[in-house]
Amino acid sequence: GPRLRDGTYRLWNTDPGRAFVPGDDPLYVTMPVQLVVADAATHLVFHDTSWDGTVTLREGEEGAGSGHDRAGASELRMDGGPLRCWVIVGTPARVLHAWVSLTGAPALPPAWALGHHHARWGFGSEREVRRIVAGYQERGLPLDAVHLDIDHYDEHQVFTVDQERFPKLPALAEELRRDGVRLVSIVDPAVKTESGNAVYDSGMSEDAFVRDASGRLVRGVVWPGEAVFPDFTQARVREWWGGLYQERLAQGFAGFWHDMNEPTSFTAFGESTLPRSARHDLDGRGGDHREAHNVYALCMARAAYEALRELAPQERPFLFSRSGWAGMQSYGGTWSGDVATGWPGLRASLSLVMGLGLCGVPYSGPDVGGFDGSPSPELYLRWFQLGAFLPLFRTHASLRAGRREPWEFGADVLEHARVALVERRRLLPYFMTLAHLARRTGAPYVRPLWWGAPEDRALRDCEDAFLLGDCLLVAPVLYPGSDRRHQETV
């Protein structure tokens, strides 16, 4: 979130294995960045090490009429590796500009990626995709992208298509594109361990998969069953993996959604990821998973982004990733992951987007409606209205969760959702401007109220409203039973 409370936070990219709620730690993305806003100036500290560790924070206290404040404290503990700290001082805008100068300018998304996205784990077939798109069209609702989850794969195997349920996927993609709707594909890093699987056979010939110190393949269990994992920390493996996206482009996909890339394995080696003894190339230096874990998803995103620039040079690459590390903004964005359905999850959605923006990742958003449950019409609408003002505006839900189409919640919700969608469409030029500004300056689209006046302590205490660029103040309703915001709460 935009303001971390006293406590200890772990620096280890982690799939919690269930829908998360506020206070759960760690989560999918580790950003070893501390931004401190004080009366005199703002400073950012980047703890430049990818090893596992913790940071313990103690907030300062305002002096009770004495004019003196007690300083806060930050204690960092790492499990290994050298510790390099970068410190940047100035205004919030100056600090973020220097930060992206150090770690990379944010990728510029294609214009359609700033519209409305609809996703679900469990679309199941071309017929269902057409039904959903037709539902938007018949009701005059703007729609810019549809995302296909792992159920469109052949037995959950990456870079495949279930030919029974999606027999003419390229034709479907072309049909949707003519209507202004792009297809986005999920991509998982785990590769099924099975001879005859084209990706596995190709990866074995390239010696692309992670091995242990004895030279044996490290095997885990993910959605397709027993699986191996590419070593994205090696340049030639990134090049090999990037070439595989040609198959996705040929299927008609225009964007990519990286998942399960902490990396996650259901077979726990003490935890739900690869064993810490697993060996990685680390761009020629060599090392083990203790150092490679937090940058695994970052390197996967790099592999895809660089390949897409070569494979489809006429279009800006679009990808976002569940996991990542400092610099991930150079290749795309991220989303909340499996945020729990409920009012706390709604409030966490805003906190995550604001916090990520202050870490240099301007493009992000939540699963509108929450990932795991069936939101009430009121909760769904408030989440939808908030999402309409966030960079990544995507409805999404689990296989077993309730529906997420606006018309499933009654006529009143549908009409309010229509207003939000039309307003988002009207603001697309503004969002595109914010995307260009983010690339050039590092400034996030979604900014805390104190962005332009960090010395104002009252603004620093407000966490339930935000600035969208320099021109819009957004004060969403985040609690049940409310239909307005009072000025004093903003």
DOKOLTOR-112336 format. One line per field, with one value per residue (C-alpha): chain; x, y, z. Coordinates in steps of 0.2 Angstrom, whole numbers. Layout:
% DOKOLTOR-112336
chain: c(A,...) $
x: c(X,...) $
y: c(Y,...) $
z: c(Z,...) $
//
This chain:
% DOKOLTOR-112336
chain: c(A,A,A,A,A,A,A,A,A,A,A,A,A,A,A,A,A,A,A,A,A,A,A,A,A,A,A,A,A,A,A,A,A,A,A,A,A,A,A,A,A,A,A,A,A,A,A,A,A,A,A,A,A,A,A,A,A,A,A,A,A,A,A,A,A,A,A,A,A,A,A,A,A,A,A,A,A,A,A,A,A,A,A,A,A,A,A,A,A,A,A,A,A,A,A,A,A,A,A,A,A,A,A,A,A,A,A,A,A,A,A,A,A,A,A,A,A,A,A,A,A,A,A,A,A,A,A,A,A,A,A,A,A,A,A,A,A,A,A,A,A,A,A,A,A,A,A,A,A,A,A,A,A,A,A,A,A,A,A,A,A,A,A,A,A,A,A,A,A,A,A,A,A,A,A,A,A,A,A,A,A,A,A,A,A,A,A,A,A,A,A,A,A,A,A,A,A,A,A,A,A,A,A,A,A,A,A,A,A,A,A,A,A,A,A,A,A,A,A,A,A,A,A,A,A,A,A,A,A,A,A,A,A,A,A,A,A,A,A,A,A,A,A,A,A,A,A,A,A,A,A,A,A,A,A,A,A,A,A,A,A,A,A,A,A,A,A,A,A,A,A,A,A,A,A,A,A,A,A,A,A,A,A,A,A,A,A,A,A,A,A,A,A,A,A,A,A,A,A,A,A,A,A,A,A,A,A,A,A,A,A,A,A,A,A,A,A,A,A,A,A,A,A,A,A,A,A,A,A,A,A,A,A,A,A,A,A,A,A,A,A,A,A,A,A,A,A,A,A,A,A,A,A,A,A,A,A,A,A,A,A,A,A,A,A,A,A,A,A,A,A,A,A,A,A,A,A,A,A,A,A,A,A,A,A,A,A,A,A,A,A,A,A,A,A,A,A,A,A,A,A,A,A,A,A,A,A,A,A,A,A,A,A,A,A,A,A,A,A,A,A,A,A,A,A,A,A,A,A,A,A,A,A,A,A,A,A,A,A,A,A,A,A,A,A,A,A,A,A,A,A,A,A,A,A,A,A,A,A,A,A,A,A,A,A,A,A,A,A,A,A,A,A,A,A,A,A,A,A,A,A,A,A,A,A,A,A,A,A,A) $
x: c(0,5,9,16,13,25,29,41,39,47,56,52,40,27,11,0,-10,-27,-35,-27,-33,-26,-11,-6,13,23,13,18,29,44,49,64,60,57,49,50,39,44,42,59,60,56,69,69,80,83,90,99,99,88,91,77,76,65,63,56,48,45,35,41,30,25,31,16,18,36,41,51,47,54,62,56,67,70,80,85,91,96,100,116,124,131,120,120,109,104,97,88,82,71,52,42,42,61,63,53,61,78,72,66,82,91,80,71,58,40,34,22,6,-4,-19,-32,-23,-30,-48,-59,-53,-64,-57,-62,-54,-67,-73,-72,-75,-76,-95,-94,-81,-93,-108,-99,-93,-110,-117,-107,-111,-130,-130,-119,-105,-87,-75,-57,-50,-54,-42,-41,-35,-27,-43,-40,-24,-22,-22,-15,1,9,9,-4,-23,-37,-43,-60,-65,-56,-55,-53,-44,-36,-52,-60,-46,-48,-67,-65,-51,-63,-75,-61,-58,-41,-37,-24,-16,-11,7,14,33,31,33,25,39,33,42,32,27,35,40,48,57,64,69,78,88,93,97,85,78,84,95,102,120,121,115,98,82,73,55,40,21,10,-6,-1,7,25,34,52,56,66,81,77,92,102,102,101,86,77,80,73,58,54,54,40,28,27,15,4,5,0,-16,-21,-16,-12,-6,1,-3,11,6,13,30,36,39,26,27,13,26,34,53,50,39,29,43,59,72,85,99,93,106,104,115,113,120,136,140,132,122,107,89,91,98,88,70,65,71,64,48,58,69,54,46,62,62,44,46,62,55,39,48,56,42,29,39,23,15,19,21,8,11,8,15,9,27,42,55,63,63,48,40,52,43,25,14,6,-10,-16,-16,-29,-37,-51,-69,-75,-74,-57,-51,-58,-49,-33,-35,-32,-18,-9,-10,-5,10,16,16,27,39,40,27,13,3,-7,-25,-35,-47,-63,-75,-62,-55,-63,-81,-98,-99,-115,-122,-116,-98,-97,-102,-90,-76,-81,-82,-65,-57,-63,-51,-36,-23,-27,-46,-50,-64,-58,-63,-59,-67,-78,-83,-98,-100,-92,-102,-111,-128,-128,-131,-147,-153,-147,-130,-129,-134,-121,-108,-112,-109,-92,-87,-92,-82,-67,-69,-70,-54,-44,-34,-30,-24,-13,-6,-2,6,18,21,25,37,46,46,42,27,13,-5,-12,-4,-7,-15,1,10,11,12,22,24,5,3,-16,-14,-1,-14,-27,-27,-44,-44,-31,-25,-27,-13,-13,-31,-43,-46,-55,-64,-71,-84,-75,-88,-105,-120,-113,-119,-108,-91,-91,-78,-70,-66,-56) $
y: c(0,18,18,3,2,-4,-22,-34,-37,-51,-49,-65,-67,-79,-86,-87,-102,-94,-77,-65,-51,-35,-39,-55,-55,-59,-58,-60,-45,-40,-22,-18,0,12,29,41,57,70,89,93,82,65,51,34,20,5,-11,-18,-36,-50,-62,-67,-55,-44,-26,-20,-3,8,24,40,51,69,79,84,103,102,105,89,73,56,48,32,17,4,-12,-23,-41,-51,-70,-67,-58,-40,-26,-11,4,18,34,47,63,77,80,65,68,71,55,44,52,47,30,25,32,19,4,8,18,11,2,11,0,0,11,-3,-10,6,1,-12,-30,-45,-61,-77,-94,-105,-97,-115,-113,-102,-102,-94,-81,-76,-76,-64,-52,-52,-48,-32,-27,-30,-18,-5,-8,-4,-19,-19,-36,-53,-64,-83,-92,-109,-118,-114,-124,-143,-151,-135,-136,-119,-114,-126,-124,-136,-140,-147,-132,-119,-127,-110,-99,-88,-85,-81,-68,-60,-59,-51,-39,-33,-28,-19,-33,-40,-58,-59,-76,-82,-89,-100,-104,-122,-135,-152,-165,-177,-182,-177,-160,-148,-135,-149,-157,-140,-135,-151,-149,-131,-137,-123,-130,-127,-141,-145,-146,-164,-159,-167,-158,-149,-155,-148,-150,-136,-136,-148,-161,-164,-149,-142,-123,-113,-104,-86,-79,-86,-75,-90,-97,-80,-80,-98,-94,-78,-87,-98,-82,-84,-98,-86,-73,-85,-90,-71,-66,-47,-47,-58,-62,-70,-81,-93,-85,-83,-97,-108,-127,-137,-149,-140,-140,-133,-120,-118,-114,-121,-128,-115,-127,-126,-119,-104,-96,-78,-71,-81,-78,-94,-96,-104,-100,-90,-76,-80,-82,-64,-60,-75,-67,-51,-61,-70,-53,-47,-63,-60,-41,-42,-56,-47,-32,-43,-54,-40,-24,-15,-16,-11,-26,-29,-40,-39,-51,-58,-58,-46,-36,-18,-14,-24,-8,-9,-24,-20,-20,-31,-34,-38,-57,-67,-53,-60,-54,-43,-24,-26,-33,-18,-6,-17,-15,4,2,-10,1,17,8,0,17,24,9,14,2,14,1,-11,-15,-28,-42,-31,-40,-50,-67,-80,-76,-69,-51,-42,-30,-16,-22,-27,-9,0,-11,-8,11,11,0,12,25,13,9,-9,-10,-29,-40,-57,-72,-90,-105,-107,-89,-79,-71,-54,-47,-31,-37,-51,-39,-31,-17,-3,-10,-12,7,13,1,8,26,20,12,27,38,27,27,46,47,36,51,56,39,38,55,48,33,44,55,39,33,50,55,39,48,36,37,35,47,50,66,73,70,89,95,82,94,94,81,81,75,62,54,52,34,32,45,48,59,53,63,81,85,73,69,52,49,31,24,10,5,-3,7,23,33,49,55,70,84,82,63,68) $
z: c(0,0,18,27,46,59,56,47,29,19,3,-6,-21,-15,-21,-5,-13,-10,-12,-1,11,18,30,21,18,7,-9,-28,-31,-21,-23,-11,-12,3,-1,14,13,26,28,21,6,-1,-2,-10,-4,-16,-7,-22,-18,-24,-10,3,17,29,32,49,50,65,61,68,80,79,94,105,103,106,88,88,79,84,68,61,59,45,49,34,36,20,19,8,-6,-7,-1,-12,-7,-19,-11,-21,-13,-20,-23,-26,-45,-45,-35,-47,-62,-55,-50,-68,-75,-64,-67,-84,-91,-90,-106,-116,-118,-134,-134,-133,-117,-108,-111,-103,-102,-98,-91,-82,-78,-86,-102,-109,-127,-142,-141,-123,-128,-142,-130,-118,-132,-140,-123,-122,-140,-138,-123,-131,-118,-123,-123,-129,-124,-119,-109,-110,-95,-93,-98,-117,-117,-122,-104,-97,-107,-111,-130,-135,-139,-135,-153,-147,-137,-148,-165,-175,-163,-176,-185,-168,-165,-182,-180,-163,-169,-183,-169,-159,-147,-144,-137,-123,-118,-101,-101,-87,-86,-81,-95,-94,-93,-107,-123,-137,-129,-142,-129,-118,-132,-139,-122,-119,-135,-129,-111,-106,-89,-72,-64,-47,-42,-48,-66,-64,-69,-55,-57,-49,-51,-58,-68,-82,-69,-67,-75,-77,-77,-90,-83,-88,-80,-95,-111,-123,-114,-114,-133,-135,-124,-133,-150,-143,-143,-162,-159,-149,-162,-175,-165,-165,-148,-146,-128,-114,-96,-86,-71,-59,-61,-44,-49,-41,-39,-30,-24,-10,-7,10,1,-14,-26,-33,-20,-15,-20,-38,-50,-61,-74,-68,-84,-83,-64,-58,-42,-34,-32,-16,-28,-43,-36,-35,-52,-61,-67,-71,-83,-90,-94,-102,-113,-119,-122,-132,-143,-146,-152,-165,-169,-171,-174,-180,-163,-145,-134,-121,-106,-88,-75,-58,-51,-53,-46,-48,-66,-71,-77,-92,-99,-94,-78,-65,-57,-40,-41,-32,-21,-10,-14,-1,4,12,-5,-14,-2,-4,-23,-22,-10,-21,-37,-27,-19,-35,-43,-30,-33,-52,-59,-65,-75,-63,-58,-48,-52,-52,-41,-32,-38,-28,-23,-28,-25,-20,-33,-22,-20,-38,-44,-32,-38,-56,-53,-45,-59,-72,-65,-63,-77,-79,-80,-79,-73,-68,-58,-53,-60,-45,-42,-47,-64,-68,-83,-78,-84,-71,-57,-62,-72,-59,-59,-78,-80,-68,-75,-92,-86,-79,-96,-106,-95,-96,-115,-115,-104,-116,-123,-105,-100,-116,-111,-93,-101,-111,-96,-86,-99,-100,-82,-71,-64,-60,-67,-49,-37,-18,-14,-7,-23,-27,-9,2,16,19,33,32,14,19,30,16,9,1,-13,-26,-40,-58,-66,-62,-67,-59,-41,-38,-22,-23,-12,-3,11,10,12,6,-9,-7,0,12,8,25,22,6) $
//
